[in-house]
Amino acid sequence: MRALLLPLMACVLGCGSAPTTPPASAPAARNDPAAFREPPQPPISEPEPTQPEPSHQSAPEPSTETAVPSAAPLPADTTVLVVGSSTAAALGHDLKRELGARGVRCILRNKDASYIPEWAGDRLRLRDYIREYNPDLVIVSLGGNEVAMPDPSVRAEPIRKIVEIIGNRPCVWVGTPRWKGLPHTGILDVIQQNIAPCLFVDSDLIAPNLIPWVDGIHPTIPERRRWARRMLQWLEYNRDPDGERPWDFKKTPIIPPEP
């Protein structure tokens, strides 16, 4: 019996099932390459272009300066008639020389110590001069003897009569200088208000501060030349070279720049 038990125990010990190898455990997460992979990043977008800071510098102001028209040559072979009192002579002698140098015929007809109504009538022959010379332009210088009239408005009708006699031709009325020390009751205003379509030239604007002669009512000889030169420039700058007639003027006259 003992002999039978010994082989049986050996069989049990020798023939038992082989010990099983325990299953390999899953690799540690730290050994998995995926464990060290960076998590997916969001796509990198281009940075938004930065907008330039708005400029606080204001835009340059548009220029308000008006270009001064250029002087146009005067129309040669035309006739200019200058009429009036002694101021017409003070202006007219030098103006005649200046115009003549430019091929313009200038005729001066004046009467010292004369008044507006006399030229509006027949005594000083304005109508005859217009008919005789048929001028392309008439320049009038009257009113210097009427600066102290108590009521200059009574001259409105004869002023309009003179304009009527001149007729349908260009006309310029040159105001007398406003001499200091003399009363001025408004004759120049009355002239300016009643000479349309003639144009008014303010002597104090084109030739300011004329120096008077000893009589206090006419310019000195050198100042007469300055007055005439400035009047010539006024004609050059304000004549319309594209007008229908050679002495048509621009709609808005200007004071010519000082030379």
Secondary structure by P-SEA (a helix, b strand, c coil): caaaaaaaaaaaaccccccccccccccccccccccccccccccccccccccccccccccccccccccccccccccccbbbbbbbccccccccaaaaaaaaaacbbbbbbbbccccaaaaaccccaaaaaaaaccccbbbbbcccccccccccccaaaaaaaaaaaacccbbbbbbcccccccccccaaaaaaaccccbbbbcccccccccccccccccccaaaaaaaaaaaaaaaaacccccccccccccccccccccc
